[in-house]
Amino acid sequence: MEMQIIARMHSEFPKKFGIPRQSGLVKELRGMVVFELEYRNTDALRGLEGFSYIWLLWQFSRAVREEWSPTVRPPRLGGNERLGVFATRSPFRPNPIGLSPVKLEGVERHPELGPVLVVSGADLMDGTPILDIKPYVPYVDCIPGAVGGFAPDRPEPLEVDIPPRWLALVPEGRRQALRGVLANDPRPPYHSDPGRVYGMAFAGLEVRFSVAEGVVRVVEIRPLDP
């Protein structure tokens, strides 16, 4: 079976570290779905603007492996317990495919890129291949009373402390998104060293931070090295 890449995601994350673990966790994150040349056809999007959310079917392009394992270590469980790969959302799957519901902010006509989809709340790295797009239908896709297994609840967000001198380096329109990303604790769940400083690439910046006693403290923000 062959699949075509129909589009690519344009987001604030040039690297995997820092990307929200699920879509919708940081609603302020905005991005664009840019179609490949062959699929830049407005007719293919006719009627899509009537939906507020869409499904993105995409490839874990940085997690493609020739071999697969029937069990994985979910970060949510501290990385110490193994579960079946089909009971998790691990990227290391027989077919490295992801599925994300994102908010459709609008369909825009770009002079060079053709029709693009402006979305928010995505959990995708910049350049991620998009394999398909489907409308989110609330009465079908939202299932009341669904049970969440080992991840029944959203983790409590952390407090975020960004000193004014560092915050001033972040474009105003991206500040809330950065706070949301940090509040969701980008670290692997099994990391707990309060003295460790992490570096995260975000919106052309390197954001360095540490976490202690439930507070994310930004210690430096600088332009990302080319």
BELLIN-V675786 format. One record per pair of residues at least 12 apart in sequence whose C-alpha atoms are under 10 Angstrom apart, sorted by the first residue. I is the first residue (numbers start at 1). GAP is how many residues later the second one is. Records with the same first field share a line. If there is no record, write none. Layout:
I->GAP ; GAP
This chain:
3->128 ; 129
4->32 ; 125 ; 126 ; 127 ; 128
5->30 ; 31 ; 33 ; 34 ; 53 ; 54 ; 123 ; 124 ; 125 ; 126 ; 127
6->27 ; 28 ; 29 ; 30 ; 31 ; 32 ; 33 ; 34 ; 52 ; 123 ; 124 ; 125 ; 126 ; 127
7->25 ; 26 ; 27 ; 28 ; 29 ; 30 ; 31 ; 32 ; 33 ; 51 ; 109 ; 120 ; 121 ; 122 ; 123 ; 124 ; 125 ; 126
8->24 ; 25 ; 26 ; 27 ; 28 ; 50 ; 51 ; 116 ; 117 ; 118 ; 119 ; 120 ; 121 ; 122 ; 123
9->22 ; 23 ; 24 ; 25 ; 26 ; 47 ; 49 ; 108 ; 110 ; 113 ; 114 ; 115 ; 116 ; 117 ; 118 ; 119 ; 120 ; 121
10->20 ; 21 ; 22 ; 23 ; 24 ; 108 ; 109 ; 114 ; 115 ; 116 ; 117 ; 118 ; 119
11->18 ; 19 ; 20 ; 21 ; 22 ; 108 ; 109 ; 111 ; 112 ; 113 ; 114 ; 115 ; 116 ; 117 ; 191 ; 192
12->17 ; 18 ; 19 ; 112 ; 113 ; 114 ; 162 ; 165 ; 166 ; 189 ; 190 ; 191 ; 192 ; 193
13->18 ; 110 ; 111 ; 112 ; 113 ; 114 ; 187 ; 188 ; 189 ; 190 ; 191 ; 192
14->110 ; 111 ; 112 ; 113 ; 114 ; 186 ; 187 ; 188 ; 189 ; 190
15->47 ; 109 ; 110 ; 111 ; 112 ; 185 ; 186 ; 187
16->46 ; 107 ; 108 ; 109 ; 110 ; 184 ; 185
17->108 ; 169 ; 170 ; 171 ; 181 ; 182 ; 183 ; 184 ; 185
18->105 ; 107 ; 160 ; 163 ; 164 ; 166 ; 167 ; 168 ; 169 ; 170 ; 180 ; 181 ; 182 ; 183 ; 184 ; 189
19->103 ; 104 ; 105 ; 106 ; 162 ; 163 ; 165 ; 166 ; 167 ; 181 ; 182 ; 183
20->101 ; 102 ; 103 ; 104 ; 105 ; 160 ; 161 ; 162 ; 164 ; 165 ; 166
21->54 ; 55 ; 68 ; 101 ; 102 ; 103 ; 160 ; 163 ; 164 ; 165
22->67 ; 77 ; 78 ; 79 ; 99 ; 100 ; 101 ; 102
23->76 ; 77 ; 78 ; 79 ; 80 ; 97 ; 98 ; 99 ; 100 ; 101
24->76 ; 77 ; 78 ; 79 ; 96 ; 97 ; 98 ; 99
25->96 ; 97 ; 98 ; 129 ; 132 ; 155 ; 156 ; 158 ; 159
26->94 ; 95 ; 96 ; 97 ; 150 ; 151 ; 152 ; 153 ; 154 ; 155 ; 156 ; 157 ; 158
27->75 ; 76 ; 92 ; 93 ; 94 ; 95 ; 149 ; 150 ; 153 ; 154
28->91 ; 92 ; 93 ; 94 ; 145 ; 146 ; 147 ; 148 ; 149 ; 150 ; 151 ; 152 ; 153
29->90 ; 91 ; 92 ; 93 ; 94 ; 144 ; 145 ; 146 ; 147 ; 148 ; 149 ; 151 ; 152
30->72 ; 73 ; 74 ; 75 ; 88 ; 89 ; 90 ; 91 ; 92 ; 143 ; 144 ; 147
31->74 ; 86 ; 87 ; 88 ; 89 ; 90 ; 91 ; 92 ; 93 ; 94 ; 95
32->72 ; 73 ; 74 ; 75 ; 76 ; 84 ; 85 ; 86 ; 87 ; 88 ; 90 ; 94
33->23 ; 74 ; 82 ; 83 ; 84 ; 85 ; 86 ; 93 ; 94 ; 95 ; 96 ; 97 ; 100
34->76 ; 79 ; 80 ; 81 ; 82 ; 83 ; 84 ; 93 ; 95 ; 96
35->78 ; 79 ; 80 ; 81 ; 82 ; 94 ; 95
36->77 ; 78 ; 93 ; 94
37->76 ; 77
39->75 ; 76
40->73 ; 74 ; 75 ; 76
41->73 ; 74
42->65 ; 67 ; 72 ; 73 ; 74
43->72
44->71
45->62 ; 70 ; 71 ; 72 ; 88
47->88
48->56 ; 58 ; 59 ; 69 ; 85 ; 86 ; 87 ; 88
49->55 ; 56 ; 57 ; 58 ; 68 ; 86
50->54 ; 56 ; 85
51->52 ; 53 ; 54 ; 55 ; 83 ; 84 ; 85 ; 86 ; 87
52->50 ; 51 ; 52 ; 53 ; 54 ; 67 ; 83 ; 84 ; 85 ; 86
53->48 ; 49 ; 50 ; 51 ; 52 ; 66 ; 67 ; 81 ; 82 ; 83 ; 84 ; 85
54->46 ; 47 ; 48 ; 49 ; 50 ; 65 ; 79 ; 80 ; 81 ; 82 ; 83
55->44 ; 45 ; 46 ; 47 ; 48 ; 49 ; 77 ; 78 ; 79 ; 80 ; 81 ; 82 ; 86
56->42 ; 43 ; 44 ; 45 ; 46 ; 66 ; 68 ; 74 ; 75 ; 76 ; 77 ; 78 ; 79 ; 80
57->40 ; 41 ; 42 ; 43 ; 44 ; 72 ; 73 ; 74 ; 75 ; 76 ; 77
58->38 ; 39 ; 40 ; 41 ; 42 ; 66 ; 70 ; 71 ; 72 ; 73 ; 74 ; 75
59->32 ; 36 ; 37 ; 38 ; 39 ; 40 ; 65 ; 69 ; 70 ; 71 ; 72 ; 73
60->30 ; 31 ; 32 ; 33 ; 35 ; 36 ; 37 ; 38 ; 64 ; 65 ; 68 ; 69 ; 70
61->30 ; 35 ; 36 ; 37 ; 64 ; 66 ; 67 ; 68
62->29 ; 30 ; 34 ; 63 ; 66
63->27 ; 28 ; 29 ; 30 ; 32 ; 33 ; 34
64->27 ; 28 ; 29 ; 30 ; 31 ; 32 ; 33
65->27 ; 28 ; 29 ; 30 ; 31
66->28 ; 29
67->25 ; 26 ; 27
68->17 ; 24 ; 25 ; 26 ; 27 ; 28
69->15 ; 16 ; 23 ; 24 ; 25
70->12 ; 13 ; 14 ; 15 ; 16 ; 22 ; 23 ; 24
71->12 ; 13 ; 14 ; 15 ; 16 ; 17 ; 19 ; 21 ; 22
72->12 ; 13 ; 14 ; 15 ; 16 ; 17 ; 18 ; 19 ; 20 ; 21
73->12 ; 15 ; 17
74->13 ; 14 ; 15 ; 16 ; 76 ; 115
75->15 ; 112 ; 113 ; 114 ; 115
76->12 ; 74 ; 75 ; 79 ; 112 ; 113 ; 114
77->73 ; 74 ; 112 ; 113
78->110 ; 111 ; 112 ; 113
79->109 ; 110 ; 111 ; 112
80->110
87->62 ; 63
88->61 ; 62 ; 63
97->32 ; 33 ; 34
98->25 ; 26 ; 32 ; 33
99->24 ; 31 ; 32 ; 33 ; 34
100->21 ; 22 ; 23 ; 24 ; 33
101->18 ; 19 ; 20 ; 21 ; 22 ; 32 ; 33 ; 34 ; 35 ; 40
102->16 ; 17 ; 18 ; 19 ; 20 ; 21 ; 33 ; 34
103->14 ; 15 ; 16 ; 17 ; 18 ; 19 ; 33
104->13 ; 14 ; 15 ; 16 ; 17 ; 31 ; 32
105->12 ; 13 ; 14 ; 15
106->12 ; 13 ; 14
107->12
121->56
154->30
155->29 ; 30
156->27 ; 28 ; 29 ; 58
157->23 ; 24 ; 25 ; 26 ; 27 ; 28 ; 57 ; 58
158->21 ; 22 ; 24 ; 25 ; 26 ; 27 ; 53 ; 54 ; 55 ; 56 ; 57 ; 58
159->20 ; 21 ; 23 ; 24 ; 25 ; 26 ; 52 ; 54 ; 55 ; 56 ; 57 ; 58
160->18 ; 19 ; 20 ; 21 ; 22 ; 23 ; 24 ; 25 ; 49 ; 51 ; 54 ; 55 ; 56 ; 57 ; 58
161->18 ; 21 ; 22 ; 48 ; 54 ; 55 ; 56 ; 57 ; 58
162->13 ; 16 ; 17 ; 47 ; 54 ; 55 ; 56 ; 57 ; 58 ; 59
163->54 ; 55 ; 56 ; 57
165->55 ; 56
166->41 ; 52 ; 53 ; 54 ; 55 ; 56
167->51 ; 53 ; 54
168->53
169->36 ; 52 ; 53 ; 54
170->32 ; 33 ; 34 ; 35 ; 37 ; 51 ; 52 ; 53
171->32
174->28 ; 29
177->25
178->24 ; 25 ; 29
179->37
181->21
182->18 ; 25 ; 27 ; 29 ; 33 ; 34 ; 35 ; 36
183->31 ; 32 ; 33
184->32
185->25 ; 26 ; 29 ; 30 ; 31
186->12 ; 14 ; 30
187->13 ; 23 ; 24
191->20
192->18 ; 19 ; 20 ; 21
193->17 ; 18 ; 19
194->16 ; 17 ; 18 ; 19 ; 20 ; 21 ; 22
195->14 ; 15 ; 16 ; 17
196->13 ; 14 ; 15 ; 16
197->12 ; 13 ; 14 ; 20 ; 21 ; 22 ; 23
198->12 ; 13 ; 20 ; 21
199->19 ; 20 ; 21 ; 22
200->21 ; 24
201->20 ; 21 ; 22 ; 23 ; 24
202->19 ; 21 ; 22
203->20 ; 21
204->18 ; 19 ; 20 ; 21 ; 22
205->16 ; 17 ; 18 ; 19 ; 20
206->14 ; 15 ; 16 ; 17 ; 18 ; 19
207->12 ; 13 ; 14 ; 15 ; 16 ; 17
208->12 ; 13 ; 14
209->12
